[in-house]
Amino acid sequence: MKNNLPFLIIGTTVLIAGAFLAVSQSIVISAWKFGGGAVLGKYADADIVALGADQYRMYYSPEPEVSDFKGQVYSAISSDGKNWTQEAGTRMEWATFPSVIKLSDGKYRMYFQNQGFIKSAISDNGLDWTNEAGIRIDATNSAGLTLTNVAAPTVIKIGDDYVMAYRGTINQKYPAEVPNPDTQLLLWAASKDGLNFEKKGIALDSRSSIFQGLLDGPELVKWDDDSVRLYFWSYRGVYHVDFKNGAFSQVAQFDYTTSSDSKNQFPMNPPGDPTLAKIGDQWFMYYGRHESGIYYAVYK
């Protein structure tokens, strides 16, 4: 697999497979390069938590097409980010798109989708989980959107606040010629306790010529310079925007693709559901490829 340069910014315009997006003046070339396979098979939706002592845990799920699918969450351990050993047992069931954070008291909280809502569970050790009462996020919103469900949460603590980004789905194509039957965009919310969230509206809208109705798999991450980025994927591959002063930038940087054809607007099996982790002095981006497994790219 080879990662071609996904974009080139010239002056104030970025060319992405025939579409234009205004950006600040600079020249940017992708620094993400294909690394290898992490967990191969019909798995997706990875999330990484640092355990300390140079140990990392990946939470991930089987794809829904597998037999006996019950929304399981599995886990694996690694010390180098490349070689992962699956841990025995199942962490959760009916908990899709897991996102796990470590709390200040040493416990872990998992946010996940269940029956079209975003819910949560708590754990003392990251292995044995107990569902928490209530719903963290439902489909109601202040943006006037009629959403059929919410899913794919990602949560980060910034100062005293927990910030969540998540996907909302509208039961309508945008536009008519795209492959996806629904429109998916990103919303966000904030909380003081990680349980009761105030919805803030749309984080990034997919209804544009760039994203053509598809934004999914959001991942909030603090970068080396302490800035906060929101990574996500669309038809062509993985992008990110910045989060600063309570707002998401509307300038998306195209970071990574597995397609060798820059003119193909809808490449087969693009990298999806990115999750990022800095392991040692190396940034890793883990992503899923349908019916193939979880792979990683490294930041050079």
N, C-alpha and C positions, 0 to 999 in steps of 0.2 A: 504494500500500500504506500502511496506517495502523496504527500501534501504539496500541491502546487501553491504558488502565491495567490491568495484569494482576492486581493484588491490592490489598487494603486491610487493614492490620492494626489491629484495634480491641481495646484492652486487652491481653489475653494470648493472643488467638486470631487466626489468619489464615484468612480464608475464601478457598478456592481451588475455584471451581466446585462447591461443595457439600461439599467435604471440609475437615476441620479439622486444624490442626497447631499445637501449643503453641509459642509464641515468647516472647521477652522483651517487656516493655511498651514499645511505641513505635508511631508511625504512619509507614509507609514507602510511598512512591509511586515507581514505576519511573522511572529517569532515562535509560533507553536509548530512543533515537528512531531510526526508520528513516532510513538515509542514502542508499542506492542500490545499484546492481549493481557488483560488482568484476570477476568473471570469469563471463560468461554462457554458458550451454550446459549440457551434461550433465556437470557437474563438481561435485566435493564435496571434503570432508576437507582444508580449508585449514590451513596452519600458517605462521607468520610469524617471520622472523629478521631482527634489525637488523644491517646490514652496516657501519654507520658512514658518515660523510660524508652523513648524511640520506638514505641509501638503505636500502630494505627488500626482502627477497625473500619471496615467497609460494611455498610448495610445495603442490601440490594434485594431485588424481587424477581420472580420468574415472569415471563411474558404471559399475558392472559390466554394465549392460544394453547398453552401446554395442558396436558391432561391433568385432572384433579387440581385445577387452579382454585386456590382459596385466598388469593391476595396475600400470600405468605411473604414474610420478610426474613431473609437469611443474613448471616454475617460471616466475615472472614477477617483474618489478622495478617498484618505485614509489618516488617521493619524497614523496608526499602521502597515501598510503593509500587514495586514491579511484580513481586512474587507474593501471592495471596494464598493462605491456607484456610479453607472453610472450617468454621466452628460447628460442632455438633448441634443438632436441634433446630427448631424454628423460633424466631424471636417473637413474631406476631402473625396473626391471620386477619384477613380483611382490613389490611392497612397498606394501601397502595401509595406510591410516591413518598416514601419515608424521608423525613428530614430531621436529623438528630442534633441537639446541642447539649453541651455540658453546662450545668448550672453552677452557681457560686458555692452551693453547699455540697458539691461533689456528685450530686445525682444527675441523671440524664433525662431529657424530655424529647419524645418523638412526636412530631407533627405528621399527619398523614390524611389521605382522603378515605372516607368511608360513606357510601350511599350518597354521594354528591355533596357532602359537607367536609370541612376540615376539622379534624378532632385531634386529640393528643393522648399520650400515655406517659407514665413516669417509671423510672427504674433506678435502683440503687447501684447496679453493677453493669448496666448496658446490655445485659443478657435476658433478664427476667422482667417482663413489663406488665404494668397494671393500667388499664384504661382510666382516664380522668373523666369525671362527670361533665356533661355539657358539650356544646359545640363551640369551637373557636371562631369559625367563619362559615356563614351560609351564603346563599346566592343573592340576597338583597344587597342593594348598593345605591349610592347617591349619584351615579353617573347616568341614570335612566336606561340601564341595560337590562334586557330580559335574558337572564342567564339560566341555562338548564342545569349547570353544576359548577362547583369550584373545586380546584384540585392543585396538585403539584406545589405544595407550600415550601418556602425556604425562609428561615428565620435567622437573624443575627442580632446581637445585642450591641447597641451603639450608645455609649454613656449609660444613662438610666433607663433607656427605652429598648424594647424588643421591636424590631421592624420585620414585618413579614411581606413578602411578595408572593403572589399566587396567580394561577391561571383561571380565567373565567371563559365559559363556552357559550356561544350564541348559536342557536339551531338554524343557521343560514349560511350559505356559501358566500365567500367574498374573494374575488368576483366569481362569475359563473364558470370560468374555464380552469380554475385551480383544482388540484386533486382532492383536497380535504373537503368533506361535506359540511363541516362546521366552520365558524369563525372563532378563533381563540386569541385572546389578548391578555395582558398582564395588569393586575390590580395590586393594591398594597394596603397595609393596615399597620397600626402601631399599638403598643401595649406597655403598661408599667410593670405588670406582673407575669407576662407571658401566657396568660389565660384569657383575659378579657381584652379584646382588641377593638379599637376604633377604626372603622373603615375610612380610608383617605381618598378613594377613587381610583382612576386609571393611572397606572405607573407608566405603561407604554402601550400605545394603540397599534394594532396590527393592520388596521384598515387603511392601507397605503399601497403605493406601487412598489415599495421596497419589500414589505413583508407579505402582502397579498393575503391577509387574513389569518396568518399562522404565527403565533408566538407561544412557546411552550418551554417547560423544564427550567424555570428560573432558578438561579443560584446566586445568593448574596455572599460576597467575600470581601474581607479587608486585605488590601494589597500592601506591598512592601512600604509604600510611602504613607500608610495609614488612610489612604482614600478607600472608599467603599464602592465596589463595582457590582453591577447586576449582569450576570451572564445568562444567556438563554439561547434557544435554537429556533431556526425557521427553515424554510424549504432548502436554502442553499448551504446552511451550516450554522456555526456558532458565532454569536456576536456578544458585545457587552455595551452597556451605558454606565454612566457614573451616577452616584447618589450623593448629594451634597445639600446641606441646609434644608432638609426636608423635601427635596424635590429630585426627580430623576431627569437626567439630561435626555434630550430628545435627539441627540447625535449618537448614532450607533456605529461602533467600530466592528468591522467584519474580521473575526479572529482566525477561524479555522474551517476547513472543508476537506472532505475525503474525495471530492470529485476532481477529475482531471480536465473537465470541460467547463471553462468559465462562462460559456454562452448558454449552458443548460440551466434554465430557471428552476427545473424540478428534477434534480438528479436522484437516482435511485438510492435508497437507503443512506441518507445523510447522517452525520453524527448528531445524536439527540440527547437530551437531558444531561447537560454537562454538570459536573461537580468538580470543584477545585480544592487542592490541598497542597500546602508547602511541606515537603518531607525532606528533612535535612536542609540543604540550601537550594533545593530544586522544586520548582512549581510543576505539579501534575494536573492535567485536565483529563478526567475520566468521562467517557461518553458511551452510549449504547448504540449498537447497530442491530436492526431487527433480525431475529433468528440467528444471530451470529455471536453476540456476547457483549461484554463490557471491555472497552479498549482504553488506552491512554495516550495522550500527547504530552510532550515536555516543552517547557518554555526555555528557549535558547537565548 
